[in-house]
Amino acid sequence: AGAGSIYVMTWGSGSCPNLPTSVSTGDAGEVVIRTVGAGDDVACSDDLAVTTSVVRLPTAASQAHVLLVQIDGTTTRVPAG
């Protein structure tokens, strides 16, 4: 996604996707991303679609060689650069 950014892909309703709402760092090389959907009081389509968002990384995390990216509790190792 370019220097200091990553793509985050979420699956869910095409009309009410989960979108990244907060980005923080834990230890060096660890990024924690939280997503939020539309909520229960909104009528969403009953389909399954992928939504891609670009997330800017905090400066400390973007300088690591390998990132541990945690999205809503699931952690993935991502090679930086």
C-alpha positions as a Markdown table, in Angstrom:
| # | Residue | x | y | z |
|---|---|---|---|---|
| 1 | Ala | 0.0 | 0.0 | 0.0 |
| 2 | Gly | 3.1 | 2.2 | 0.0 |
| 3 | Ala | 5.6 | 3.3 | 2.6 |
| 4 | Gly | 4.1 | 3.3 | 6.1 |
| 5 | Ser | 0.8 | 1.8 | 5.1 |
| 6 | Ile | -0.8 | -1.7 | 4.8 |
| 7 | Tyr | -4.0 | -3.0 | 3.1 |
| 8 | Val | -6.6 | -4.4 | 5.5 |
| 9 | Met | -9.2 | -6.7 | 4.0 |
| 10 | Thr | -12.4 | -7.5 | 5.9 |
| 11 | Trp | -15.3 | -9.8 | 5.0 |
| 12 | Gly | -18.9 | -9.1 | 5.7 |
| 13 | Ser | -22.0 | -7.4 | 4.4 |
| 14 | Gly | -21.3 | -5.5 | 1.2 |
| 15 | Ser | -23.6 | -2.6 | 2.3 |
| 16 | Cys | -22.3 | -2.5 | 5.9 |
| 17 | Pro | -18.6 | -3.5 | 5.9 |
| 18 | Asn | -16.4 | -3.6 | 9.0 |
| 19 | Leu | -14.0 | -0.8 | 8.7 |
| 20 | Pro | -10.8 | 0.0 | 10.7 |
| 21 | Thr | -11.6 | 2.6 | 13.4 |
| 22 | Ser | -8.4 | 2.6 | 15.5 |
| 23 | Val | -4.7 | 1.8 | 15.0 |
| 24 | Ser | -2.3 | 1.5 | 17.9 |
| 25 | Thr | 1.1 | 0.0 | 18.6 |
| 26 | Gly | 1.9 | -2.5 | 21.3 |
| 27 | Asp | 5.5 | -3.7 | 21.5 |
| 28 | Ala | 8.0 | -2.7 | 18.7 |
| 29 | Gly | 6.8 | -4.2 | 15.5 |
| 30 | Glu | 3.3 | -4.9 | 16.8 |
| 31 | Val | 0.2 | -3.1 | 15.4 |
| 32 | Val | -3.3 | -3.5 | 16.8 |
| 33 | Ile | -6.2 | -2.6 | 14.5 |
| 34 | Arg | -9.9 | -2.6 | 15.6 |
| 35 | Thr | -12.8 | -2.6 | 13.2 |
| 36 | Val | -16.4 | -1.7 | 13.6 |
| 37 | Gly | -19.5 | -2.5 | 11.5 |
| 38 | Ala | -22.8 | -0.7 | 11.2 |
| 39 | Gly | -24.4 | -2.3 | 14.3 |
| 40 | Asp | -27.5 | -4.2 | 14.9 |
| 41 | Asp | -30.0 | -1.4 | 14.4 |
| 42 | Val | -29.1 | -1.0 | 10.7 |
| 43 | Ala | -30.5 | -3.1 | 7.8 |
| 44 | Cys | -27.6 | -4.6 | 5.9 |
| 45 | Ser | -27.5 | -6.7 | 2.8 |
| 46 | Asp | -27.2 | -10.5 | 3.5 |
| 47 | Asp | -24.3 | -11.1 | 1.2 |
| 48 | Leu | -20.6 | -11.7 | 1.7 |
| 49 | Ala | -18.2 | -9.2 | 0.3 |
| 50 | Val | -14.6 | -8.1 | 0.8 |
| 51 | Thr | -13.8 | -4.5 | 1.6 |
| 52 | Thr | -10.2 | -3.2 | 1.4 |
| 53 | Ser | -9.0 | -0.3 | 3.4 |
| 54 | Val | -5.6 | 1.4 | 3.5 |
| 55 | Val | -4.3 | 1.8 | 7.1 |
| 56 | Arg | -1.4 | 4.2 | 7.9 |
| 57 | Leu | 1.0 | 2.6 | 10.3 |
| 58 | Pro | 2.4 | 4.5 | 13.4 |
| 59 | Thr | 6.0 | 5.6 | 12.8 |
| 60 | Ala | 7.5 | 3.1 | 15.3 |
| 61 | Ala | 5.8 | 0.1 | 13.7 |
| 62 | Ser | 6.6 | 1.1 | 10.2 |
| 63 | Gln | 10.4 | 0.8 | 10.9 |
| 64 | Ala | 10.2 | -2.9 | 12.0 |
| 65 | His | 11.5 | -5.6 | 9.7 |
| 66 | Val | 8.5 | -7.9 | 10.5 |
| 67 | Leu | 5.2 | -6.7 | 11.8 |
| 68 | Leu | 2.8 | -8.5 | 14.0 |
| 69 | Val | -0.6 | -7.2 | 12.9 |
| 70 | Gln | -3.5 | -7.9 | 15.2 |
| 71 | Ile | -7.0 | -7.2 | 13.7 |
| 72 | Asp | -9.9 | -7.8 | 16.1 |
| 73 | Gly | -7.9 | -10.4 | 18.1 |
| 74 | Thr | -6.4 | -12.3 | 15.1 |
| 75 | Thr | -2.6 | -11.9 | 14.7 |
| 76 | Thr | -0.7 | -12.2 | 11.4 |
| 77 | Arg | 3.0 | -11.8 | 10.7 |
| 78 | Val | 3.6 | -9.4 | 7.8 |
| 79 | Pro | 7.0 | -8.7 | 6.3 |
| 80 | Ala | 7.7 | -5.0 | 6.3 |
| 81 | Gly | 8.9 | -3.0 | 3.4 |
